[in-house]
Structures are given as structure tokens and as C-alpha cells.
Amino acid sequence: MDLPTFSPAERDRRWDLARELMDAEGVDALVVYGGRGSGGPAEWAPDVFFTNDCPGAIVVFPRVGEPIALVRSPARIGDHLAASARGDAVWIRPENMLVAGHAYGVAEVLRAHGLDRSPIGVLGLEACAPSHTDPLMPYTLWSSVLQQLPQLTFRSVERGFVTRTLPQSAEELVVVGHAAAVGEAMARAMLRAVRPGVSEASVYAAGAAECLRQGAMAPGMSITSGREPVSCGPPAWSYRPQRPRVIEDGDLVLAEISCSYGMRETRQRVAVAVGGIHPELEAAARTARASYEAGLAVLRPGRTFGEVVTAMTRPLEETGGRHPHPLVHALNPRAAVGGSGARLGVLPETARYGLLAEQPTIGSDLPLVPGMTFALTPTCAYGRRSAGLGGTVVVGEDGPIELNTITTHLMRSTG
């Protein structure tokens, strides 16, 4: 299997970007908090951007020299050893791998490089919506660093990092394209699996198995089915002890799938009609397609993310629909997201809930530039019936580049 990889040129580009960020922010080093301690979703893994290694490190990147990865477990050293022996694209030299993923390790590395009285840029002190509505850096960790280095000064550099990394390089776009192709294959596998008498778990398994078979990761998947699918989230049987629902004739199967390859993520929204479905579901799918097309028309250089959200919202407003999920959000990283949840209160049953709140649009003023990747995955709901579709789109030099086709239309089961 011939799969794309990152070259030393991509490593140098990213490290040069780090130094450019330091210059722009007036700092002498970066401290990058990776958050997760194992492989996971690609929505926010700034440590991997600089290490090309397992997520979960704390990276100290001095202006002069190479990044230093502070890991939490000796097992990460074993992983690094094995990768080096295989000839993998290892970016961090063994001398710069330390089992010191804690506040004392950060302070000691800064001291060792003469940075204990210097201005430092920190990644991890601000939220990264929509996936992380609170900062990832634990308060106790950073406050401990400051207690040990009382003359250290610092500033958050999240915004500068995001604006520089949202446009993908040529090598990254190849990796994103591969992830999108795997997502397309996942959707086809799920379509083949959908038929009356099959459980949601079997459909989920078909998509996840195809993703893993092609050497990618499926870090999260939402799936639901029924004649009145109000919304689509993680399957109830994944967190509650109960039997997965069995699909019936007349159902609509909805899913949102994520494919991560090389920590570049793509998203696809799946809708499969099982036999004849309710006319409101058909109408919701048509409106979702109209919203998708409206987004494509605006997703081009010179426009803003907010303009895309406004354009995609219009078809729903004109038909009286609502969107329980964001119509569009940025990928790699997920740093901008369209609002969702408006008019949920039209459902009589919601009167019993303590508080209903709409998620606002975040990043409206983000200017679109070539190389940015977005999930255009609109959902339209009429009453208790919703349908969604869409996939991953790249902002090209002259217009949008669609990376998915099968998931941008309502699919129909032939089983």
C-alpha cells in the first residue's frame, strides 16, 4: 500500500513557522501543551505538528536549536526507539526526548537553555473551539512552572499559531486528500451494510473496519437511525448499557464520520434512506444539499468564514428548517465553527429542560485563504425529522475543491 508521508522539507517548514511565530510575538521560545496522552482525534494536537510523533507531549521549542519533547511515560521512549529502528520519519533526536512531561521538567529545560527570565509563547492557555471550550493546559501545571521561574514572562500565542497552520502545505494537502478518500470508502462500506434487520453497531463496524484496513484512524463516529431522527450523536449503546437499535424499513440512517491520517482530519456526514422514507426527511435532505451548495459558492479566497455560515444558513431559514449541528467548521485544526442549536425550543418536549442555549458562531472574521480545509456538513431538521450530508472541502486558488462526492447527496440502501 503506497501511502503519503511527510518529508524533511515539511519538518523544516513547520519549524521555520515556529520561529516566524516567535519573531511575530516577540518571544524567545514556545511551550506547547499537547493535552492527550495517546493517539486521538486530530482536532487539536499542536505538539504533533512539531514532533511528528505520538500525541501527548509537552514541547519546548527554543528560538535557537531544535524542539525538545517532554513525554510522560518511558513507553514513549520505546515507541521512539522502535520507530527509529523501522526507519520511520522521526523528527526529534534522542537527545531531545525526555521523560519529564510535568511542570518540573518544563522549568528545568527552560533553565538549561537560559530561558528562565525570557519572554515565552505558550500554546494551551486558550480554548480551541469547538472541541475544547476550556484551555487544555492544567492550571496547576502552568502555575507550578511560574512558581519555579518567578522572573519568566509569557503570552498566549494560540491565535498566531492557528492562523499560520490552517492553510495546509502541499504535502499536508496530499495527506488530507488520502484521509478524505478513506472517508469516502468508509461511507461506501456503511452504505453496503445498511439494510433492514441489521443493527447500528454493524453499520458502525463496517465503516470503522474499512478505515482501519486502509491504515487510518476513525477517532469518533456519530450514528443514529429511525423514522424521526431528531439529531445525530455518539450511539447510545457506546455509553449506556443497552442493545444497539435494529434498522427497519422506512428508516433514515444518519452518521458523521471522522477519518484521521497523519493527524490530518477529514469529516463526512452520511444519510442513507432505507426504502421509502417520510416526505419531511426527503425535504430535509434537499435543503441540506442546498445549504451545501450555498457554502461551496462562497468558500473561496477573499471571503470570510462568517459569510460561508450566513450563506449556508439561508436555505434553512427560507424553508423553516433548523440546524441541530454546525453547518460548517474548520479542520486542521478545528478553530472556527458555525453556530447550531437555534430554535430547538420549537419542539414541545424541550419545555421540560432546564436551559436551552444556542452555540454561537466562532471565528466569523477568519479570512479564507488557499489551502484551508473545512467540513461542509449541513443538517436540516423539520420538527423531529432531520437529515444531513456533506464532506471535506479545500479552499483552492480560484474556488472550492470537493474531496468527497458520495456523502454530499442522500444515499439509498439497496440491501
Kinemage of the C-alpha trace (Angstrom):
@kinemage 1
@onewidth
@group {chain A} dominant
@subgroup {mainchain}
@vectorlist {calphas} color= white
{ca met a 1} P 0.000 0.000 0.000
{ca asp a 2} L 1.591 3.268 -1.152
{ca leu a 3} L 0.700 5.912 1.436
{ca pro a 4} L 1.798 9.568 1.612
{ca thr a 5} L 4.323 10.597 4.270
{ca phe a 6} L 5.954 13.845 5.387
{ca ser a 7} L 9.429 14.708 4.111
{ca pro a 8} L 12.272 16.555 5.899
{ca ala a 9} L 11.174 19.613 3.902
{ca glu a 10} L 7.792 19.548 5.676
{ca arg a 11} L 9.570 19.280 9.034
{ca asp a 12} L 11.738 22.293 8.184
{ca arg a 13} L 8.694 24.265 7.015
{ca arg a 14} L 6.929 23.677 10.324
{ca trp a 15} L 9.983 24.510 12.394
{ca asp a 16} L 10.505 27.690 10.365
{ca leu a 17} L 6.850 28.526 11.041
{ca ala a 18} L 7.552 28.185 14.771
{ca arg a 19} L 10.454 30.629 14.534
{ca glu a 20} L 8.328 33.007 12.464
{ca leu a 21} L 5.678 32.848 15.197
{ca met a 22} L 8.299 33.616 17.853
{ca asp a 23} L 9.502 36.633 15.876
{ca ala a 24} L 5.964 37.927 15.380
{ca glu a 25} L 5.069 37.510 19.060
{ca gly a 26} L 8.394 38.790 20.418
{ca val a 27} L 9.204 35.632 22.394
{ca asp a 28} L 12.348 33.540 22.713
{ca ala a 29} L 10.739 30.090 22.886
{ca leu a 30} L 7.463 28.209 22.669
{ca val a 31} L 5.961 25.904 25.274
{ca val a 32} L 3.393 23.668 23.573
{ca tyr a 33} L 0.986 21.598 25.667
{ca gly a 34} L -0.160 18.527 23.744
{ca gly a 35} L -3.018 17.502 26.006
{ca arg a 36} L -3.885 13.935 25.132
{ca gly a 37} L -1.564 11.177 26.264
{ca ser a 38} L -2.282 8.744 23.428
{ca gly a 39} L -3.444 8.672 19.838
{ca gly a 40} L -6.679 10.517 19.326
{ca pro a 41} L -8.620 12.978 17.255
{ca ala a 42} L -6.697 15.409 15.123
{ca glu a 43} L -8.699 18.480 16.043
{ca trp a 44} L -6.052 19.911 18.380
{ca ala a 45} L -2.603 18.333 18.657
{ca pro a 46} L -0.074 21.174 18.352
{ca asp a 47} L 2.720 19.056 19.822
{ca val a 48} L 2.468 16.599 16.911
{ca phe a 49} L 2.673 19.499 14.459
{ca phe a 50} L 6.267 19.984 15.632
{ca thr a 51} L 7.259 16.407 16.558
{ca asn a 52} L 5.535 14.136 14.005
{ca asp a 53} L 5.253 11.752 16.934
{ca cys a 54} L 2.723 10.309 19.372
{ca pro a 55} L 0.344 12.950 20.803
{ca gly a 56} L 0.561 13.992 24.414
{ca ala a 57} L 3.998 15.591 24.760
{ca ile a 58} L 4.917 18.981 26.136
{ca val a 59} L 7.196 20.611 23.583
{ca val a 60} L 9.743 23.284 24.460
{ca phe a 61} L 10.940 24.938 21.265
{ca pro a 62} L 13.777 27.460 21.777
{ca arg a 63} L 14.392 30.076 19.115
{ca val a 64} L 17.927 28.714 18.681
{ca gly a 65} L 18.021 24.951 18.341
{ca glu a 66} L 15.522 22.153 17.835
{ca pro a 67} L 12.298 21.298 19.697
{ca ile a 68} L 12.519 19.215 22.865
{ca ala a 69} L 9.747 16.727 23.592
{ca leu a 70} L 8.872 16.112 27.249
{ca val a 71} L 6.916 12.870 27.464
{ca arg a 72} L 5.003 11.442 30.402
{ca ser a 73} L 5.921 7.766 30.158
{ca pro a 74} L 9.041 5.699 29.416
{ca ala a 75} L 6.851 3.803 26.939
{ca arg a 76} L 7.113 6.813 24.597
{ca ile a 77} L 10.889 6.303 24.518
{ca gly a 78} L 10.272 2.709 23.485
{ca asp a 79} L 7.966 3.904 20.733
{ca his a 80} L 10.657 6.305 19.523
{ca leu a 81} L 13.294 3.570 19.570
{ca ala a 82} L 11.079 1.253 17.549
{ca ala a 83} L 10.252 3.968 15.043
{ca ser a 84} L 13.926 4.775 14.543
{ca ala a 85} L 14.728 1.109 14.005
{ca arg a 86} L 11.998 0.865 11.337
{ca gly a 87} L 13.313 3.898 9.522
{ca asp a 88} L 10.209 5.991 10.221
{ca ala a 89} L 10.260 9.765 9.680
{ca val a 90} L 11.431 10.601 13.219
{ca trp a 91} L 11.890 14.348 13.712
{ca ile a 92} L 13.036 14.541 17.347
{ca arg a 93} L 16.590 13.450 18.106
{ca pro a 94} L 17.013 11.034 21.048
{ca glu a 95} L 18.913 13.717 22.972
{ca asn a 96} L 15.788 15.858 22.825
{ca met a 97} L 13.390 13.201 24.161
{ca leu a 98} L 12.986 13.478 27.938
{ca val a 99} L 10.710 11.563 30.303
{ca ala a 100} L 9.782 14.820 32.002
{ca gly a 101} L 6.256 15.693 30.951
{ca his a 102} L 5.464 17.771 34.034
{ca ala a 103} L 5.979 21.255 35.462
{ca tyr a 104} L 9.406 20.496 36.909
{ca gly a 105} L 10.562 19.167 33.551
{ca val a 106} L 9.371 22.292 31.747
{ca ala a 107} L 11.089 24.555 34.272
{ca glu a 108} L 14.346 22.599 34.125
{ca val a 109} L 14.505 22.676 30.320
{ca leu a 110} L 13.849 26.425 30.275
{ca arg a 111} L 16.611 26.945 32.848
{ca ala a 112} L 19.028 24.735 30.925
{ca his a 113} L 18.543 26.877 27.822
{ca gly a 114} L 18.866 30.187 29.664
{ca leu a 115} L 15.198 30.984 29.173
{ca asp a 116} L 14.098 31.286 32.807
{ca arg a 117} L 13.907 35.109 32.542
{ca ser a 118} L 12.829 35.304 28.909
{ca pro a 119} L 9.502 36.007 27.220
{ca ile a 120} L 7.860 32.688 26.324
{ca gly a 121} L 4.974 31.944 23.978
{ca val a 122} L 2.544 29.321 25.285
{ca leu a 123} L 0.123 27.088 23.391
{ca gly a 124} L -2.538 25.635 25.675
{ca leu a 125} L -3.742 28.631 27.687
{ca glu a 126} L -6.741 29.399 25.481
{ca ala a 127} L -9.752 27.395 24.374
{ca cys a 128} L -9.775 25.713 20.956
{ca ala a 129} L -13.433 25.581 19.972
{ca pro a 130} L -15.478 23.630 19.238
{ca ser a 131} L -13.695 20.596 20.637
{ca his a 132} L -12.181 22.256 23.703
{ca thr a 133} L -14.234 25.038 25.228
{ca asp a 134} L -11.712 25.429 28.065
{ca pro a 135} L -7.916 25.715 27.903
{ca leu a 136} L -6.050 22.420 27.725
{ca met a 137} L -3.126 23.426 29.941
{ca pro a 138} L -3.901 22.435 33.549
{ca tyr a 139} L -3.840 25.429 35.885
{ca thr a 140} L -1.709 23.552 38.393
{ca leu a 141} L 0.925 22.713 35.774
{ca trp a 142} L 1.481 26.240 34.475
{ca ser a 143} L 1.164 27.895 37.895
{ca ser a 144} L 3.845 25.498 39.164
{ca val a 145} L 6.155 26.488 36.290
{ca leu a 146} L 5.675 30.154 37.190
{ca gln a 147} L 6.338 29.478 40.873
{ca gln a 148} L 9.649 27.874 39.953
{ca leu a 149} L 10.566 30.615 37.476
{ca pro a 150} L 9.200 33.835 39.029
{ca gln a 151} L 11.025 36.074 36.528
{ca leu a 152} L 9.608 34.308 33.488
{ca thr a 153} L 7.230 36.308 31.298
{ca phe a 154} L 4.791 34.705 28.900
{ca arg a 155} L 1.970 35.297 26.450
{ca ser a 156} L -0.590 33.088 24.768
{ca val a 157} L 0.138 32.572 21.066
{ca glu a 158} L -2.850 30.407 20.108
{ca arg a 159} L -4.286 32.819 17.550
{ca gly a 160} L -0.968 33.314 15.768
{ca phe a 161} L -0.409 29.563 15.650
{ca val a 162} L -3.874 28.834 14.283
{ca thr a 163} L -3.763 31.465 11.534
{ca arg a 164} L -0.407 30.125 10.349
{ca thr a 165} L -1.353 26.446 10.405
{ca leu a 166} L -4.890 26.483 8.981
{ca pro a 167} L -3.574 26.817 5.383
{ca gln a 168} L -2.190 23.379 4.576
{ca ser a 169} L 1.099 22.863 2.754
{ca ala a 170} L 1.296 20.879 -0.476
{ca glu a 171} L 2.400 17.781 1.468
{ca glu a 172} L -0.352 18.223 4.034
{ca leu a 173} L -2.978 18.535 1.305
{ca val a 174} L -1.860 15.192 -0.133
{ca val a 175} L -2.341 13.646 3.322
{ca val a 176} L -5.746 15.339 3.709
{ca gly a 177} L -6.755 14.031 0.272
{ca his a 178} L -5.853 10.498 1.335
{ca ala a 179} L -7.872 10.831 4.548
{ca ala a 180} L -10.863 12.070 2.539
{ca ala a 181} L -10.564 9.113 0.162
{ca val a 182} L -10.567 6.758 3.134
{ca gly a 183} L -13.643 8.580 4.480
{ca glu a 184} L -15.325 8.036 1.133
{ca ala a 185} L -14.516 4.316 1.329
{ca met a 186} L -15.920 4.215 4.871
{ca ala a 187} L -19.194 5.709 3.648
{ca arg a 188} L -19.436 3.140 0.841
{ca ala a 189} L -18.810 0.316 3.309
{ca met a 190} L -21.530 1.650 5.591
{ca leu a 191} L -23.943 2.001 2.666
{ca arg a 192} L -23.371 -1.665 1.756
{ca ala a 193} L -24.037 -2.674 5.358
{ca val a 194} L -27.347 -0.799 5.747
{ca arg a 195} L -30.455 -2.948 5.357
{ca pro a 196} L -33.475 -3.917 7.480
{ca gly a 197} L -32.605 -6.319 10.291
{ca val a 198} L -29.007 -5.055 10.686
{ca ser a 199} L -28.024 -3.202 13.847
{ca glu a 200} L -26.483 0.248 14.039
{ca ala a 201} L -23.427 -1.423 15.560
{ca ser a 202} L -22.903 -3.494 12.403
{ca val a 203} L -23.045 -0.366 10.224
{ca tyr a 204} L -20.642 1.413 12.572
{ca ala a 205} L -18.295 -1.584 12.486
{ca ala a 206} L -18.311 -1.666 8.680
{ca gly a 207} L -17.139 1.947 8.492
{ca ala a 208} L -14.554 1.643 11.242
{ca ala a 209} L -13.150 -1.602 9.814
{ca glu a 210} L -12.701 -0.040 6.375
{ca cys a 211} L -10.887 2.919 7.912
{ca leu a 212} L -8.517 0.710 9.883
{ca arg a 213} L -7.992 -1.610 6.913
{ca gln a 214} L -6.652 1.328 4.932
{ca gly a 215} L -4.208 2.334 7.660
{ca ala a 216} L -6.120 5.346 9.004
{ca met a 217} L -7.907 6.045 12.289
{ca ala a 218} L -11.601 6.617 12.963
{ca pro a 219} L -11.358 8.571 16.239
{ca gly a 220} L -15.045 9.293 16.538
{ca met a 221} L -18.286 8.460 14.815
{ca ser a 222} L -21.861 9.520 15.401
{ca ile a 223} L -24.723 7.321 14.251
{ca thr a 224} L -28.467 7.113 14.721
{ca ser a 225} L -31.406 5.636 12.848
{ca gly a 226} L -35.180 5.788 12.816
{ca arg a 227} L -38.166 7.446 11.185
{ca glu a 228} L -37.852 10.555 13.345
{ca pro a 229} L -34.134 11.152 13.920
{ca val a 230} L -34.076 14.390 15.926
{ca ser a 231} L -30.303 14.643 15.958
{ca cys a 232} L -27.187 12.526 15.431
{ca gly a 233} L -24.619 11.950 18.163
{ca pro a 234} L -22.487 9.162 19.585
{ca pro a 235} L -24.529 5.941 19.624
{ca ala a 236} L -26.377 5.474 22.895
{ca trp a 237} L -25.045 1.928 23.158
{ca ser a 238} L -21.478 3.302 23.260
{ca tyr a 239} L -22.023 4.914 26.664
{ca arg a 240} L -25.208 3.299 28.048
{ca pro a 241} L -25.663 -0.437 28.664
{ca gln a 242} L -28.315 -1.223 26.061
{ca arg a 243} L -28.809 -3.108 22.823
{ca pro a 244} L -27.925 -1.332 19.560
{ca arg a 245} L -31.022 -0.392 17.591
{ca val a 246} L -32.010 -2.652 14.688
{ca ile a 247} L -32.638 -0.841 11.401
{ca glu a 248} L -36.118 -1.093 9.871
{ca asp a 249} L -37.662 -0.373 6.503
{ca gly a 250} L -38.597 3.313 6.281
{ca asp a 251} L -35.691 4.425 8.486
{ca leu a 252} L -33.120 7.091 7.767
{ca val a 253} L -29.634 6.154 8.948
{ca leu a 254} L -27.555 9.201 9.849
{ca ala a 255} L -23.863 9.244 10.688
{ca glu a 256} L -20.977 11.670 10.926
{ca ile a 257} L -17.645 10.010 10.357
{ca ser a 258} L -14.160 11.301 11.010
{ca cys a 259} L -11.043 9.957 9.373
{ca ser a 260} L -7.601 10.866 10.688
{ca tyr a 261} L -4.413 10.082 8.789
{ca gly a 262} L -1.089 11.599 9.788
{ca met a 263} L -3.050 13.755 12.265
{ca arg a 264} L -4.822 15.446 9.351
{ca glu a 265} L -8.579 15.070 9.714
{ca thr a 266} L -11.499 14.919 7.307
{ca arg a 267} L -15.236 14.769 8.019
{ca gln a 268} L -18.170 13.290 6.137
{ca arg a 269} L -21.877 13.303 7.011
{ca val a 270} L -23.796 10.221 5.873
{ca ala a 271} L -27.538 9.873 5.228
{ca val a 272} L -28.915 6.547 3.959
{ca ala a 273} L -32.616 6.050 3.204
{ca val a 274} L -33.878 2.527 3.860
{ca gly a 275} L -36.772 2.034 1.454
{ca gly a 276} L -39.382 4.785 1.322
{ca ile a 277} L -38.812 7.487 3.942
{ca his a 278} L -41.118 10.235 5.197
{ca pro a 279} L -41.531 13.224 2.816
{ca glu a 280} L -40.209 15.552 5.533
{ca leu a 281} L -36.966 13.580 5.606
{ca glu a 282} L -36.678 13.844 1.825
{ca ala a 283} L -37.291 17.605 2.093
{ca ala a 284} L -34.714 17.953 4.881
{ca ala a 285} L -32.116 16.189 2.699
{ca arg a 286} L -32.885 18.525 -0.223
{ca thr a 287} L -32.476 21.582 1.991
{ca ala a 288} L -29.219 20.216 3.399
{ca arg a 289} L -27.957 19.808 -0.168
{ca ala a 290} L -28.990 23.395 -0.962
{ca ser a 291} L -27.088 24.559 2.124
{ca tyr a 292} L -24.024 22.610 0.996
{ca glu a 293} L -24.153 24.192 -2.461
{ca ala a 294} L -24.565 27.656 -0.925
{ca gly a 295} L -21.428 27.076 1.130
{ca leu a 296} L -19.478 25.981 -1.943
{ca ala a 297} L -20.460 29.188 -3.724
{ca val a 298} L -18.837 31.332 -1.019
{ca leu a 299} L -15.893 29.151 0.048
{ca arg a 300} L -13.186 30.943 -1.908
{ca pro a 301} L -10.254 33.272 -1.222
{ca gly a 302} L -11.203 36.787 -0.224
{ca arg a 303} L -14.365 35.796 1.656
{ca thr a 304} L -14.724 35.173 5.377
{ca phe a 305} L -15.845 32.183 7.395
{ca gly a 306} L -18.832 34.171 8.643
{ca glu a 307} L -20.006 34.718 5.068
{ca val a 308} L -19.947 30.963 4.497
{ca val a 309} L -22.044 30.387 7.630
{ca thr a 310} L -24.557 33.057 6.570
{ca ala a 311} L -24.886 31.596 3.060
{ca met a 312} L -25.390 28.059 4.365
{ca thr a 313} L -27.994 29.189 6.899
{ca arg a 314} L -30.172 30.943 4.310
{ca pro a 315} L -31.770 27.819 2.692
{ca leu a 316} L -32.844 26.599 6.132
{ca glu a 317} L -34.321 29.931 7.124
{ca glu a 318} L -36.234 30.181 3.844
{ca thr a 319} L -37.873 26.781 4.386
{ca gly a 320} L -38.429 26.983 8.138
{ca gly a 321} L -35.748 24.432 8.947
{ca arg a 322} L -33.296 24.458 11.821
{ca his a 323} L -29.800 23.035 12.202
{ca pro a 324} L -29.080 20.979 15.323
{ca his a 325} L -25.403 20.687 14.349
{ca pro a 326} L -22.883 23.205 12.971
{ca leu a 327} L -23.317 23.585 9.215
{ca val a 328} L -19.588 24.069 8.697
{ca his a 329} L -16.398 24.063 10.710
{ca ala a 330} L -12.697 24.423 10.059
{ca leu a 331} L -10.390 21.425 10.089
{ca asn a 332} L -6.693 21.019 10.865
{ca pro a 333} L -7.164 22.484 13.428
{ca arg a 334} L -10.840 22.929 14.280
{ca ala a 335} L -10.521 26.622 15.002
{ca ala a 336} L -13.760 28.042 13.583
{ca val a 337} L -17.284 26.670 13.844
{ca gly a 338} L -20.713 27.732 12.637
{ca gly a 339} L -23.457 28.169 15.194
{ca ser a 340} L -26.012 25.483 15.964
{ca gly a 341} L -28.972 24.635 18.148
{ca ala a 342} L -31.168 27.575 17.150
{ca arg a 343} L -34.923 27.097 17.560
{ca leu a 344} L -34.583 23.824 19.428
{ca gly a 345} L -37.353 25.157 21.638
{ca val a 346} L -39.938 24.646 18.863
{ca leu a 347} L -40.144 21.014 19.963
{ca pro a 348} L -42.809 20.848 22.718
{ca glu a 349} L -40.810 18.239 24.661
{ca thr a 350} L -37.951 20.690 25.235
{ca ala a 351} L -40.073 22.759 27.629
{ca arg a 352} L -39.062 20.423 30.442
{ca tyr a 353} L -35.318 21.051 30.053
{ca gly a 354} L -33.630 23.411 32.481
{ca leu a 355} L -31.778 25.556 29.936
{ca leu a 356} L -31.655 25.653 26.156
{ca ala a 357} L -28.767 27.602 24.673
{ca glu a 358} L -27.645 28.132 21.100
{ca gln a 359} L -23.989 27.578 20.224
{ca pro a 360} L -22.723 30.785 18.612
{ca thr a 361} L -20.567 31.012 15.531
{ca ile a 362} L -16.875 31.227 16.425
{ca gly a 363} L -14.345 32.700 14.011
{ca ser a 364} L -16.684 34.757 11.811
{ca asp a 365} L -13.917 37.162 10.836
{ca leu a 366} L -11.499 34.427 9.724
{ca pro a 367} L -10.364 35.298 6.168
{ca leu a 368} L -10.341 32.374 3.737
{ca val a 369} L -7.041 31.649 2.032
{ca pro a 370} L -5.979 28.807 -0.287
{ca gly a 371} L -5.128 25.549 1.461
{ca met a 372} L -7.619 25.831 4.312
{ca thr a 373} L -9.772 22.744 4.893
{ca phe a 374} L -13.395 22.765 6.019
{ca ala a 375} L -16.120 20.253 6.830
{ca leu a 376} L -19.236 21.388 4.940
{ca thr a 377} L -21.674 19.035 6.657
{ca pro a 378} L -25.082 20.740 6.937
{ca thr a 379} L -28.040 19.183 8.738
{ca cys a 380} L -31.627 20.389 8.320
{ca ala a 381} L -34.412 19.483 10.726
{ca tyr a 382} L -38.164 19.909 10.349
{ca gly a 383} L -39.772 19.168 13.680
{ca arg a 384} L -38.450 15.821 14.884
{ca arg a 385} L -37.101 14.792 11.489
{ca ser a 386} L -33.579 15.722 10.421
{ca ala a 387} L -31.217 14.804 7.600
{ca gly a 388} L -27.634 15.827 6.894
{ca leu a 389} L -24.954 15.324 4.280
{ca gly a 390} L -21.619 16.745 3.153
{ca gly a 391} L -17.888 16.244 3.259
{ca thr a 392} L -14.475 17.901 3.299
{ca val a 393} L -13.697 20.855 1.042
{ca val a 394} L -10.411 22.692 0.406
{ca val a 395} L -10.217 26.399 -0.380
{ca gly a 396} L -8.490 26.420 -3.762
{ca glu a 397} L -6.803 29.278 -5.602
{ca asp a 398} L -9.925 30.003 -7.655
{ca gly a 399} L -12.684 28.247 -5.736
{ca pro a 400} L -13.599 25.214 -3.619
{ca ile a 401} L -12.134 21.757 -4.164
{ca glu a 402} L -14.531 18.990 -3.106
{ca leu a 403} L -12.784 15.928 -1.674
{ca asn a 404} L -15.957 13.865 -1.222
{ca thr a 405} L -18.815 13.002 -3.568
{ca ile a 406} L -20.841 10.061 -2.250
{ca thr a 407} L -21.670 11.750 1.064
{ca thr a 408} L -22.794 15.043 -0.488
{ca his a 409} L -26.128 13.526 -1.562
{ca leu a 410} L -28.802 11.424 0.125
{ca met a 411} L -27.865 7.774 -0.362
{ca arg a 412} L -30.326 4.912 -0.697
{ca ser a 413} L -29.871 1.402 0.593
{ca thr a 414} L -30.143 -1.415 -1.937
{ca gly a 415} L -29.998 -4.125 0.695
